[in-house]
């Protein structure tokens, strides 16, 4: 007990003793804040222990404790340490630490004014993570925080429902008296919900319960945070003297423990009471103090709140220029944190001040904006309430259905008819199973037969590929001899034969050359199928630019315009084969252009969810849709050699390369309107041979 009464300065003087006690587990981590007098001293003490710990889970717990302590001091630091805790919890596979880190991240985003969906996402993740490991404390805390978000955005009924659920989880599941602080928080926040709903007596009762319970357990931070709300309720009931007493008591306690956020709230509520009493000079002093602390400690929602109230005070005092400037500032801050409610207040204050300044055009514009924000907030509230009511209705409907079903099943179990039905169903089930087994055996036989046929086909295909490779390779030598000797014969007999005989020789030479080209392409096609992919990382931009660079002479010859668009990403694939693929598509786009027109070619690559998609687009002669499949077949040509040269095997090679990479290739076109060739490459490519 003596350790718990030490101040931080005394704890630092015996630092090593405290660290040892923490590490061996004699002194629980949750008692560390009791060693300090202020939030900052708590943080300093925790950071000393963090520097000494080597246990991964204790590191996560300490980071979470530091993050939580920063909640009343610096929101930026709170988020920073919560992120560290989350990363460390994931690395250590520490589920409880992860749930607490997610809750703290939600707290941080709530305090900086992030959109409610962002904040609620953290709290719901924390709640589900806590439920999965029966961490009832974090479950209740997350429900409490969801209630706070609902209150902040005007859904006070929803807020009260979340808080009632939090109180139920705490009372039924959390038996640890050292966790009483959370129950105090839930009670106080329920008081705030009922205050906003106009039930001031009920609000005052919940807040009083929270503060009395906290004092019984010597928890200082609860009165520091919620004496202010108690005073606010007293002021709403026009008990101004009692309210002022509570406000002053709250401010003293907040200074004592360094609770800056609560100080800001207290100054703002105190200011509202002074405005209600028409003590505007005192209200302005209190409001300025709240804004100064909120700016210094980075609480943007409270900055916007304070500026709005100061603008109203300035207007009531007749300082119209100051009222306009303050409302403008409040508007800017509210927009930066996406807080529609504070933006609505700022817009209305600005409209009033501008009207008094006789700037009716701007005043009217701000008034229209105020009404638009009102509509947006109303729609948001309506959606939130509808969603909550619908969820409750569905839950109740499901519960009723389950109860009815259970009642029917119980009655059926006691009935002879149920027994007969079960027997009949069993017989039918056995018949179905027997039938399925027979069908399965038939299917298995069919599959075995198909597999045998497929294996023969694969073997035949391999033999055919080998034959194509060997034949194309072996035929090249005699063809070269035919060409060479035909050309030699033509030179020797050029003055001894007729022009008709010369034409015959030229036919032999050109036909043999064409056959040689066909064999070369067939050999390339065979090589593409036989060679294993040499997979590596390829820069997309470099790949496309190299293809364009190599074809500059052809581009200049036809006067083409080329546009390349690709992300600065790396893909996986065989660089040589992908170069061959893109070069075939690119040269086709240059070749098949409209007569008398300069080609225009667009090459681009887009990243999809699981693959990269390439497109080579031209404005050429186009392709009739009936030939979309045929263009990828070997030796399939759509034009004569006189019109466009080539063997008709290039697109077949392209298809084979794409399929080796595990992708797809297709064409989209209309005759006379150009063509777009698309192909995809998966993000993960395996080295394989097709």
C-alpha positions as CSV (number, residue, x, y, z in Angstrom):
1,X,0.0,0.0,0.0
2,X,2.9,2.3,0.6
3,X,4.0,2.0,-3.0
4,X,0.6,3.1,-4.3
5,X,0.8,6.4,-2.2
6,X,4.2,7.3,-3.7
7,X,4.4,10.4,-6.0
8,X,6.2,10.2,-9.3
9,X,9.2,12.1,-8.0
10,X,9.5,9.5,-5.2
11,X,8.9,6.7,-7.7
12,X,11.7,8.0,-10.0
13,X,14.1,8.0,-7.1
14,X,13.4,4.3,-6.6
15,X,13.0,3.7,-10.4
16,X,14.7,0.4,-10.5
17,X,12.6,-1.1,-7.7
18,X,9.4,-0.2,-9.5
19,X,10.6,-1.7,-12.8
20,X,11.6,-4.9,-11.1
21,X,8.2,-5.2,-9.4
22,X,6.4,-4.6,-12.7
23,X,8.5,-7.1,-14.6
24,X,8.1,-9.9,-12.2
25,X,4.4,-9.2,-11.9
26,X,4.2,-8.2,-8.2
27,X,2.9,-4.7,-9.1
28,X,0.1,-4.8,-11.7
29,X,0.5,-2.5,-14.7
30,X,-2.9,-0.8,-14.0
31,X,-1.5,0.6,-10.7
32,X,1.2,2.7,-12.4
33,X,-1.0,5.8,-12.9
34,X,-1.6,5.9,-9.2
35,X,2.2,6.5,-8.7
36,X,1.8,9.9,-10.4
37,X,0.0,13.2,-9.5
38,X,-0.8,14.5,-13.1
39,X,-1.4,12.9,-16.5
40,X,2.0,14.1,-17.7
41,X,3.7,12.6,-14.6
42,X,1.8,9.3,-15.3
43,X,3.1,9.4,-18.9
44,X,6.7,10.1,-17.8
45,X,6.6,7.1,-15.3
46,X,5.2,4.7,-17.9
47,X,7.8,5.7,-20.5
48,X,10.6,5.0,-17.9
49,X,9.2,1.5,-17.5
50,X,8.7,1.1,-21.3
51,X,12.5,1.7,-21.8
52,X,13.4,-1.2,-19.5
53,X,10.9,-3.8,-20.6
54,X,11.8,-6.7,-22.9
55,X,8.5,-8.6,-22.8
56,X,6.5,-8.1,-26.1
57,X,3.1,-8.2,-24.4
58,X,4.1,-5.9,-21.6
59,X,5.5,-3.5,-24.2
60,X,2.0,-3.4,-25.9
61,X,0.3,-2.9,-22.6
62,X,2.6,0.0,-21.7
63,X,2.2,1.6,-25.1
64,X,-1.6,1.4,-24.7
65,X,-1.4,2.9,-21.1
66,X,0.7,5.8,-22.5
67,X,-1.7,6.4,-25.3
68,X,-4.7,6.4,-23.0
69,X,-2.9,8.8,-20.6
70,X,-2.3,11.2,-23.5
71,X,-6.0,11.4,-24.1
72,X,-6.4,14.5,-21.8
73,X,-3.0,16.0,-22.8
74,X,-2.2,15.6,-26.6
75,X,-4.4,13.9,-29.1
76,X,-1.6,13.7,-31.6
77,X,0.6,11.8,-29.1
78,X,-2.4,9.6,-28.2
79,X,-2.8,8.4,-31.9
80,X,1.0,8.0,-32.3
81,X,1.3,5.6,-29.3
82,X,-1.9,3.8,-30.2
83,X,-0.5,3.1,-33.7
84,X,2.8,1.8,-32.1
85,X,0.7,-0.4,-29.8
86,X,-1.3,-1.9,-32.7
87,X,1.8,-2.7,-34.7
88,X,3.5,-4.3,-31.7
89,X,0.3,-6.3,-30.8
90,X,0.1,-7.7,-34.4
91,X,3.8,-8.6,-34.3
92,X,3.4,-10.4,-31.0
93,X,0.0,-11.9,-31.9
94,X,-1.4,-10.4,-28.7
95,X,-5.1,-10.2,-29.3
96,X,-6.1,-8.3,-26.1
97,X,-3.4,-5.7,-26.7
98,X,-4.7,-5.3,-30.3
99,X,-8.3,-4.7,-29.0
100,X,-7.2,-2.0,-26.6
101,X,-5.0,-0.3,-29.3
102,X,-8.0,-0.2,-31.7
103,X,-10.1,1.4,-29.0
104,X,-7.4,4.0,-28.3
105,X,-7.2,4.8,-32.0
106,X,-10.9,5.3,-32.0
107,X,-10.5,7.7,-29.0
108,X,-7.8,9.6,-30.8
109,X,-9.8,10.0,-34.1
110,X,-12.9,11.0,-32.1
111,X,-11.0,13.8,-30.3
112,X,-9.4,15.2,-33.6
113,X,-12.9,15.3,-35.2
114,X,-12.5,12.5,-37.8
115,X,-15.7,11.5,-39.7
116,X,-17.9,9.3,-37.5
117,X,-17.6,6.3,-39.8
118,X,-13.8,6.4,-39.4
119,X,-14.1,6.6,-35.6
120,X,-16.8,4.0,-35.3
121,X,-14.9,1.6,-37.5
122,X,-12.0,1.5,-34.9
123,X,-14.5,1.1,-32.0
124,X,-16.4,-1.7,-33.7
125,X,-13.2,-3.6,-34.6
126,X,-12.1,-3.2,-31.0
127,X,-15.5,-4.5,-29.8
128,X,-15.4,-7.6,-32.1
129,X,-11.8,-8.3,-31.2
130,X,-12.6,-8.0,-27.5
131,X,-15.7,-10.3,-27.8
132,X,-13.7,-12.9,-29.5
133,X,-11.4,-13.3,-26.5
134,X,-14.0,-12.6,-23.8
135,X,-12.4,-9.2,-22.9
136,X,-15.6,-7.8,-21.4
137,X,-14.0,-4.7,-20.1
138,X,-12.8,-3.5,-23.6
139,X,-16.2,-4.7,-25.0
140,X,-18.0,-2.4,-22.6
141,X,-15.5,0.5,-23.2
142,X,-16.0,0.3,-26.9
143,X,-19.9,0.4,-26.5
144,X,-19.4,3.4,-24.2
145,X,-17.3,5.1,-26.9
146,X,-19.8,4.4,-29.7
147,X,-22.4,6.1,-27.5
148,X,-20.1,9.1,-27.2
149,X,-19.8,9.4,-31.0
150,X,-23.6,9.1,-31.4
151,X,-24.0,11.9,-28.8
152,X,-21.4,14.1,-30.5
153,X,-23.3,13.9,-33.8
154,X,-26.7,14.5,-32.3
155,X,-28.1,10.9,-32.2
156,X,-28.8,11.1,-28.4
157,X,-31.3,8.3,-28.4
158,X,-28.8,6.0,-30.2
159,X,-26.1,7.2,-27.8
160,X,-28.3,6.3,-24.8
161,X,-28.9,2.8,-26.2
162,X,-25.2,2.1,-26.7
163,X,-24.5,3.4,-23.2
164,X,-27.3,1.2,-21.6
165,X,-25.8,-1.8,-23.4
166,X,-22.3,-0.9,-22.1
167,X,-23.7,-0.6,-18.6
168,X,-25.4,-4.0,-19.0
169,X,-22.1,-5.7,-20.2
170,X,-20.2,-4.1,-17.4
171,X,-22.6,-5.0,-14.6
172,X,-23.1,-8.6,-15.8
173,X,-19.5,-9.5,-16.9
174,X,-17.0,-7.2,-15.2
175,X,-16.6,-8.2,-11.6
176,X,-13.2,-6.4,-11.0
177,X,-13.6,-3.5,-8.6
178,X,-10.4,-1.9,-9.9
179,X,-12.3,-1.3,-13.2
180,X,-15.0,0.8,-11.5
181,X,-13.7,3.9,-13.3
182,X,-15.3,2.6,-16.5
183,X,-18.7,2.2,-14.8
184,X,-18.4,5.8,-13.6
185,X,-17.7,6.9,-17.2
186,X,-20.7,5.1,-18.6
187,X,-23.0,6.6,-15.9
188,X,-21.7,10.1,-16.6
189,X,-22.0,9.7,-20.4
190,X,-25.6,8.5,-19.9
191,X,-26.2,11.7,-18.0
192,X,-24.9,13.7,-21.0
193,X,-27.3,11.8,-23.3
194,X,-30.3,12.6,-21.1
195,X,-29.1,16.2,-20.7
196,X,-29.2,16.7,-24.5
197,X,-32.6,15.0,-24.6
198,X,-33.8,17.7,-22.2
199,X,-34.3,15.3,-19.2
200,X,-32.2,17.4,-16.8
201,X,-33.4,15.8,-13.6
202,X,-32.4,12.3,-15.0
203,X,-29.1,13.7,-16.3
204,X,-28.3,15.3,-12.9
205,X,-29.0,11.9,-11.2
206,X,-26.7,9.9,-13.4
207,X,-23.9,12.4,-13.1
208,X,-24.2,12.5,-9.3
209,X,-24.1,8.7,-9.2
210,X,-20.9,8.7,-11.3
211,X,-19.1,11.3,-9.2
212,X,-20.1,9.8,-5.8
213,X,-19.0,6.3,-7.0
214,X,-15.7,7.7,-8.2
215,X,-15.1,9.5,-4.8
216,X,-15.8,6.2,-3.0
217,X,-13.1,4.5,-4.9
218,X,-10.7,7.5,-4.8
219,X,-10.8,8.0,-8.6
220,X,-9.8,11.6,-9.2
221,X,-10.2,11.8,-13.0
222,X,-14.0,11.1,-13.0
223,X,-14.9,14.2,-10.9
224,X,-12.3,16.2,-12.9
225,X,-14.2,15.3,-16.1
226,X,-17.8,15.3,-14.9
227,X,-18.2,17.9,-12.2
228,X,-18.4,20.2,-15.2
229,X,-21.4,18.2,-16.6
230,X,-23.0,18.3,-13.2
231,X,-22.6,22.0,-13.1
232,X,-24.0,22.2,-16.7
233,X,-27.1,20.4,-15.6
234,X,-27.5,22.6,-12.6
235,X,-27.2,25.7,-14.8
236,X,-29.8,24.3,-17.2
237,X,-32.2,24.1,-14.2
238,X,-31.2,27.7,-13.4
239,X,-29.3,26.8,-10.2
240,X,-26.6,29.2,-11.1
241,X,-24.9,29.5,-7.7
242,X,-24.6,25.8,-7.3
243,X,-23.4,25.5,-10.9
244,X,-20.6,28.1,-10.4
245,X,-19.5,26.3,-7.3
246,X,-19.2,23.0,-9.3
247,X,-17.4,24.8,-12.2
248,X,-14.7,26.3,-9.9
249,X,-14.3,23.0,-8.1
250,X,-13.8,21.2,-11.4
251,X,-11.2,23.7,-12.7
252,X,-9.1,23.3,-9.5
253,X,-9.2,19.5,-9.8
254,X,-8.4,19.6,-13.5
255,X,-5.3,21.8,-12.9
256,X,-4.2,19.5,-10.1
257,X,-4.1,16.4,-12.4
258,X,-3.3,18.2,-15.7
259,X,-6.6,17.3,-17.5
260,X,-6.5,19.9,-20.3
261,X,-9.5,18.5,-22.3
262,X,-11.8,18.7,-19.3
263,X,-10.6,22.2,-18.5
264,X,-11.6,23.3,-22.0
265,X,-15.1,21.8,-21.6
266,X,-15.5,23.4,-18.2
267,X,-14.5,26.9,-19.5
268,X,-17.0,26.5,-22.4
269,X,-19.9,25.4,-20.2
270,X,-19.0,28.1,-17.6
271,X,-19.0,30.6,-20.6
272,X,-22.5,29.4,-21.7
273,X,-23.9,30.0,-18.2
274,X,-22.4,33.6,-18.1
275,X,-24.0,34.2,-21.5
276,X,-27.3,33.1,-20.1
277,X,-26.8,35.5,-17.2
278,X,-25.8,38.2,-19.8
279,X,-22.4,38.6,-18.2
280,X,-20.7,39.0,-21.6
281,X,-17.3,40.3,-20.5
282,X,-16.8,37.3,-18.2
283,X,-18.1,35.0,-20.9
284,X,-15.5,36.3,-23.4
285,X,-12.6,35.8,-20.9
286,X,-13.7,32.2,-20.3
287,X,-14.2,31.5,-24.0
288,X,-10.7,32.8,-24.9
289,X,-9.1,30.6,-22.2
290,X,-10.9,27.5,-23.7
291,X,-9.7,28.4,-27.3
292,X,-6.1,29.0,-26.2
293,X,-5.9,25.6,-24.4
294,X,-7.7,23.8,-27.3
295,X,-5.2,25.3,-29.9
296,X,-2.2,24.5,-27.7
297,X,-3.2,20.9,-27.0
298,X,-4.7,20.2,-30.5
299,X,-8.4,19.6,-29.8
300,X,-9.9,21.0,-33.1
301,X,-13.5,20.2,-32.3
302,X,-13.2,22.3,-29.1
303,X,-11.4,25.1,-31.0
304,X,-14.4,25.3,-33.3
305,X,-16.9,25.2,-30.4
306,X,-15.0,28.0,-28.6
307,X,-14.7,30.2,-31.7
308,X,-18.5,29.8,-32.3
309,X,-19.4,30.9,-28.8
310,X,-16.9,33.8,-28.9
311,X,-18.4,35.0,-32.2
312,X,-21.8,35.0,-30.5
313,X,-20.5,37.0,-27.5
314,X,-18.8,39.5,-29.8
315,X,-22.1,40.0,-31.7
316,X,-24.1,40.4,-28.5
317,X,-21.5,43.0,-27.3
318,X,-21.9,44.9,-30.6
319,X,-18.3,44.2,-31.9
320,X,-19.6,43.1,-35.3
321,X,-16.2,42.9,-37.1
322,X,-14.9,40.7,-34.4
323,X,-18.0,38.5,-34.6
324,X,-17.5,38.1,-38.4
325,X,-13.8,37.2,-38.0
326,X,-14.4,34.7,-35.3
327,X,-17.3,33.0,-37.1
328,X,-15.2,32.8,-40.3
329,X,-12.4,31.1,-38.3
330,X,-14.9,28.7,-36.7
331,X,-16.3,27.9,-40.2
332,X,-12.8,27.1,-41.5
333,X,-11.9,24.8,-38.5
334,X,-15.2,23.0,-38.7
335,X,-14.7,22.3,-42.4
336,X,-11.2,21.0,-41.8
337,X,-12.5,18.3,-39.4
338,X,-15.7,17.5,-41.4
339,X,-17.9,18.5,-38.4
340,X,-21.3,19.5,-39.9
341,X,-22.8,20.6,-36.5
342,X,-20.1,23.1,-35.7
343,X,-20.1,24.2,-39.3
344,X,-23.8,24.8,-39.1
345,X,-23.4,26.9,-35.9
346,X,-20.6,28.9,-37.5
347,X,-22.6,29.5,-40.7
348,X,-25.6,30.8,-38.6
349,X,-23.4,33.1,-36.5
350,X,-21.7,34.4,-39.6
351,X,-25.0,35.1,-41.3
352,X,-26.3,37.0,-38.2
353,X,-23.1,39.1,-37.9
354,X,-23.1,39.9,-41.7
355,X,-26.7,40.9,-41.5
356,X,-25.9,43.4,-38.7
357,X,-23.0,44.6,-40.9
358,X,-25.5,45.1,-43.7
359,X,-23.7,42.7,-46.0
360,X,-26.9,41.1,-46.9
361,X,-25.7,39.2,-50.0
362,X,-23.1,37.2,-47.9
363,X,-25.5,36.9,-45.0
364,X,-28.2,35.4,-47.3
365,X,-25.6,33.0,-48.8
366,X,-24.5,31.8,-45.3
367,X,-28.1,31.4,-44.3
368,X,-28.8,29.2,-47.3
369,X,-25.7,27.2,-46.4
370,X,-26.9,26.9,-42.8
371,X,-30.2,25.5,-44.1
372,X,-28.4,23.0,-46.4
373,X,-26.3,21.8,-43.5
374,X,-29.5,21.5,-41.4
375,X,-31.0,19.2,-44.0
376,X,-27.8,17.1,-44.2
377,X,-27.7,16.7,-40.5
378,X,-31.4,15.8,-40.4
379,X,-30.9,13.2,-43.1
380,X,-27.9,11.7,-41.2
381,X,-29.8,11.6,-38.0
382,X,-32.8,10.0,-39.8
383,X,-30.5,7.4,-41.3
384,X,-28.8,6.6,-38.0
385,X,-32.2,6.3,-36.2
386,X,-33.7,4.2,-39.0
387,X,-30.7,1.9,-39.0
388,X,-30.8,1.5,-35.2
389,X,-34.6,0.8,-35.2
390,X,-34.3,-1.6,-38.1
391,X,-31.5,-3.5,-36.4
392,X,-33.6,-3.7,-33.2
393,X,-36.6,-4.9,-35.2
394,X,-34.6,-7.5,-37.1
395,X,-33.1,-8.8,-33.8
396,X,-36.4,-9.0,-32.2
397,X,-37.9,-10.7,-35.3
398,X,-35.1,-13.2,-35.3
399,X,-35.6,-13.9,-31.6
400,X,-39.3,-14.4,-32.0
401,X,-38.7,-16.8,-34.9
402,X,-36.2,-18.8,-32.9
403,X,-38.6,-19.0,-30.0
404,X,-41.5,-20.1,-32.2
405,X,-39.3,-22.7,-33.9
406,X,-38.1,-24.1,-30.6
407,X,-41.7,-24.4,-29.4
408,X,-42.8,-26.2,-32.6
409,X,-39.8,-28.6,-32.4
410,X,-40.5,-29.4,-28.8
411,X,-44.1,-30.2,-29.7
412,X,-43.1,-32.3,-32.6
413,X,-40.6,-34.3,-30.5
414,X,-43.5,-35.5,-28.3
415,X,-45.6,-36.5,-31.3
416,X,-45.8,-40.0,-32.9
417,X,-46.2,-38.3,-36.3
418,X,-42.7,-36.9,-35.9
419,X,-41.4,-40.4,-35.4
420,X,-43.1,-41.7,-38.5
421,X,-41.9,-38.7,-40.5
422,X,-38.3,-39.4,-39.3
423,X,-38.5,-43.0,-40.4
424,X,-39.9,-42.0,-43.9
425,X,-37.2,-39.3,-44.2
426,X,-34.5,-41.9,-43.3
427,X,-35.7,-44.3,-46.0
428,X,-35.8,-41.5,-48.6
429,X,-32.4,-40.3,-47.5
430,X,-30.9,-43.8,-47.9
431,X,-32.4,-44.0,-51.3
432,X,-31.0,-40.6,-52.3
433,X,-27.5,-41.6,-50.9
434,X,-27.6,-44.9,-52.9
435,X,-28.6,-43.1,-56.0
436,X,-25.9,-40.6,-55.6
437,X,-23.3,-43.3,-55.0
438,X,-24.3,-45.0,-58.2
439,X,-24.2,-41.7,-60.1
440,X,-20.8,-40.9,-58.5
441,X,-19.4,-44.2,-59.7
442,X,-20.7,-43.6,-63.2
443,X,-19.2,-40.1,-63.2
444,X,-15.8,-41.5,-61.9
445,X,-15.7,-44.0,-64.8
446,X,-16.5,-41.2,-67.3
447,X,-13.8,-39.0,-65.7
448,X,-11.3,-41.9,-65.9
449,X,-12.1,-42.4,-69.6
450,X,-11.8,-38.7,-70.3
451,X,-8.5,-38.6,-68.5
452,X,-7.2,-41.5,-70.6
453,X,-8.2,-39.7,-73.8
454,X,-6.7,-36.4,-72.6
455,X,-3.4,-38.1,-71.8
456,X,-3.3,-39.6,-75.3
457,X,-4.1,-36.1,-76.7
458,X,-1.3,-34.5,-74.6
459,X,1.2,-37.2,-75.8
460,X,0.1,-36.7,-79.4
461,X,0.3,-32.9,-79.0
462,X,3.9,-33.2,-77.7
463,X,4.8,-35.4,-80.6
464,X,3.3,-32.9,-83.0
465,X,5.2,-30.0,-81.4
466,X,8.4,-32.0,-81.6
467,X,7.7,-32.8,-85.2
468,X,7.0,-29.1,-86.0
469,X,10.2,-28.1,-84.3
470,X,12.4,-30.8,-86.0
471,X,10.7,-30.4,-89.4
472,X,11.0,-26.6,-89.5
473,X,14.6,-26.8,-88.3
474,X,15.6,-29.5,-90.9
475,X,13.7,-28.0,-93.9
476,X,15.6,-24.7,-93.7
477,X,18.8,-26.1,-95.2
478,X,17.4,-27.5,-98.5
479,X,15.2,-24.4,-98.9
480,X,18.3,-22.2,-98.6
481,X,19.9,-24.3,-101.3
482,X,16.9,-24.0,-103.6
483,X,16.9,-20.2,-103.2
484,X,20.7,-19.9,-103.7
485,X,20.9,-22.2,-106.8
486,X,17.8,-20.6,-108.3
487,X,19.3,-17.1,-108.0
488,X,22.7,-18.4,-109.4
489,X,20.9,-20.0,-112.3
490,X,19.0,-16.8,-113.0
491,X,22.2,-14.7,-113.1
492,X,24.0,-17.2,-115.5
493,X,21.0,-17.5,-117.9
494,X,19.8,-13.9,-117.7
495,X,20.7,-13.3,-121.4
496,X,19.9,-16.8,-122.7
497,X,16.3,-17.3,-121.6
498,X,13.0,-15.6,-122.5
499,X,11.2,-13.2,-120.2
500,X,8.5,-15.9,-119.5
501,X,11.2,-18.3,-118.4
502,X,12.7,-15.5,-116.1
503,X,9.2,-15.1,-114.6
504,X,9.2,-18.8,-113.8
505,X,12.5,-18.6,-112.1
506,X,11.3,-15.5,-110.1
507,X,8.2,-17.5,-109.0
508,X,10.4,-20.3,-107.8
509,X,12.7,-17.8,-105.8
510,X,9.8,-15.8,-104.3
511,X,7.8,-19.0,-103.4
512,X,10.9,-20.6,-101.8
513,X,11.6,-17.4,-99.8
514,X,8.0,-17.3,-98.7
515,X,8.2,-20.9,-97.6
516,X,11.4,-20.1,-95.7
517,X,9.6,-17.3,-93.9
518,X,6.8,-19.7,-93.0
519,X,9.2,-22.2,-91.6
520,X,11.0,-19.5,-89.6
521,X,7.7,-18.4,-88.1
522,X,6.8,-22.1,-87.4
523,X,10.1,-22.6,-85.7
524,X,9.5,-19.5,-83.6
525,X,6.1,-20.8,-82.6
526,X,7.6,-24.1,-81.7
527,X,10.4,-22.4,-79.6
528,X,7.8,-20.3,-77.8
529,X,6.0,-23.5,-76.7
530,X,9.2,-25.4,-75.8
531,X,11.1,-22.8,-73.9
532,X,10.6,-22.4,-70.1
533,X,9.6,-18.9,-68.9
534,X,12.6,-16.9,-67.5
535,X,10.5,-15.0,-65.0
536,X,11.9,-11.8,-63.5
537,X,10.9,-8.2,-62.5
538,X,10.3,-5.9,-65.5
539,X,9.7,-2.1,-65.3
540,X,6.4,-1.5,-67.3
541,X,7.4,1.9,-68.6
542,X,10.8,0.7,-69.8
543,X,9.3,-2.4,-71.5
544,X,6.9,-0.2,-73.6
545,X,9.4,2.5,-74.4
546,X,11.9,-0.1,-75.7
547,X,9.4,-1.5,-78.1
548,X,8.6,1.9,-79.5
549,X,12.4,2.8,-79.7
550,X,13.2,-0.3,-81.7
551,X,10.6,0.5,-84.3
552,X,11.4,4.2,-84.8
553,X,12.4,3.6,-88.5
554,X,9.0,2.0,-89.3
555,X,7.2,4.8,-87.3
556,X,9.1,7.5,-89.3
557,X,8.4,5.6,-92.6
558,X,4.6,5.5,-92.1
559,X,4.4,8.9,-90.2
560,X,2.8,7.4,-87.1
561,X,1.8,9.1,-83.9
562,X,2.4,6.9,-80.8
563,X,1.2,7.5,-77.2
564,X,2.4,5.4,-74.3
565,X,0.7,5.4,-70.9
566,X,1.8,3.1,-68.1
567,X,2.1,3.1,-64.3
568,X,5.6,3.3,-62.8
569,X,5.2,-0.3,-61.6
570,X,7.1,-3.5,-61.9
571,X,5.5,-6.7,-63.3
572,X,6.6,-10.3,-63.3
573,X,7.3,-12.1,-66.6
574,X,9.8,-13.3,-69.3
575,X,11.3,-10.0,-70.7
576,X,12.3,-11.5,-74.0
577,X,8.9,-13.1,-74.7
578,X,6.9,-10.0,-73.5
579,X,9.1,-7.9,-75.9
580,X,8.2,-10.3,-78.7
581,X,4.5,-10.1,-77.8
582,X,4.3,-6.3,-77.7
583,X,6.4,-5.9,-80.8
584,X,4.1,-8.2,-82.8
585,X,1.0,-6.2,-81.6
586,X,2.7,-2.8,-82.1
587,X,4.0,-3.5,-85.7
588,X,0.5,-4.9,-86.6
589,X,-1.0,-1.6,-85.4
590,X,1.5,0.3,-87.6
591,X,1.0,-2.0,-90.6
592,X,-2.8,-2.3,-90.8
593,X,-3.6,1.4,-91.2
594,X,-6.1,3.1,-93.5
595,X,-4.6,3.8,-96.9
596,X,-3.5,7.4,-97.2
597,X,-3.7,8.1,-93.5
598,X,-1.0,8.2,-90.8
599,X,-1.4,5.6,-88.1
600,X,-2.2,6.6,-84.6
601,X,-1.3,4.0,-82.0
602,X,-2.0,4.1,-78.2
603,X,-0.2,1.7,-75.9
604,X,-1.3,1.6,-72.2
605,X,-1.2,-0.5,-69.1
606,X,-3.6,-0.4,-66.2
607,X,-3.3,-2.1,-62.8
608,X,-6.3,-4.1,-61.8
609,X,-7.0,-5.9,-58.5
610,X,-5.3,-9.2,-59.3
611,X,-3.6,-8.5,-62.7
612,X,-2.2,-5.9,-65.2
613,X,-4.2,-5.2,-68.3
614,X,-2.4,-4.0,-71.5
615,X,-4.0,-2.4,-74.6
616,X,-2.6,-1.7,-78.0
617,X,-5.1,0.4,-79.9
618,X,-5.0,1.7,-83.5
619,X,-7.3,3.6,-85.9
620,X,-6.6,1.3,-88.8
621,X,-8.7,-0.9,-91.0
622,X,-10.3,-2.9,-88.2
623,X,-11.5,-6.5,-88.0
624,X,-14.9,-8.0,-88.6
625,X,-16.2,-9.5,-85.3
626,X,-16.8,-12.9,-87.0
627,X,-12.9,-13.3,-87.2
628,X,-12.1,-12.4,-83.6
629,X,-11.2,-16.0,-82.8
630,X,-9.6,-16.9,-86.1
631,X,-7.0,-14.2,-86.0
632,X,-5.2,-16.0,-83.2
633,X,-4.9,-19.3,-85.1
634,X,-1.8,-20.4,-86.9
635,X,-1.4,-19.3,-90.6
636,X,-4.9,-17.6,-90.5
637,X,-4.7,-14.4,-92.7
638,X,-7.6,-12.0,-93.4
639,X,-5.8,-10.3,-96.3
640,X,-3.7,-11.2,-99.3
641,X,0.0,-10.9,-99.3
642,X,-0.2,-8.2,-101.9
643,X,-2.3,-6.1,-99.6
644,X,-0.4,-6.7,-96.3
645,X,2.8,-8.8,-96.0
646,X,3.2,-11.5,-93.3
647,X,2.7,-15.2,-92.7
648,X,-0.3,-15.1,-90.3
649,X,1.4,-16.7,-87.3
650,X,2.3,-13.5,-85.3
651,X,-0.9,-13.4,-83.3
652,X,-0.8,-17.1,-82.6
653,X,2.6,-16.6,-81.1
654,X,1.2,-13.7,-79.0
655,X,-1.6,-15.9,-77.7
656,X,0.8,-18.7,-76.8
657,X,3.1,-16.2,-74.8
658,X,0.1,-14.7,-72.9
659,X,-1.2,-18.2,-72.0
660,X,2.2,-19.3,-70.8
661,X,2.2,-16.3,-68.4
662,X,-1.3,-17.3,-67.2
663,X,-3.1,-14.4,-68.9
664,X,-5.8,-13.8,-71.5
665,X,-5.8,-12.1,-74.9
666,X,-8.6,-10.8,-77.0
667,X,-9.6,-8.2,-79.6
668,X,-12.3,-5.6,-79.8
669,X,-13.0,-3.9,-83.1
670,X,-15.4,-2.9,-85.9
671,X,-14.5,-3.1,-89.6
672,X,-13.1,0.2,-90.7
673,X,-12.9,1.7,-87.2
674,X,-9.6,0.5,-85.9
675,X,-8.8,-2.3,-83.4
676,X,-7.9,-2.7,-79.8
677,X,-5.8,-5.8,-78.7
678,X,-6.0,-6.5,-75.0
679,X,-4.0,-8.9,-72.9
680,X,-3.7,-9.5,-69.1
681,X,-0.8,-10.7,-67.0
682,X,-1.3,-11.9,-63.4
683,X,0.6,-10.2,-60.6
684,X,2.3,-13.5,-59.7
685,X,3.7,-15.5,-62.6
686,X,5.1,-19.0,-62.3
687,X,7.9,-20.3,-64.5
688,X,6.4,-23.1,-66.7
689,X,6.3,-24.7,-70.1
690,X,2.9,-25.1,-71.9
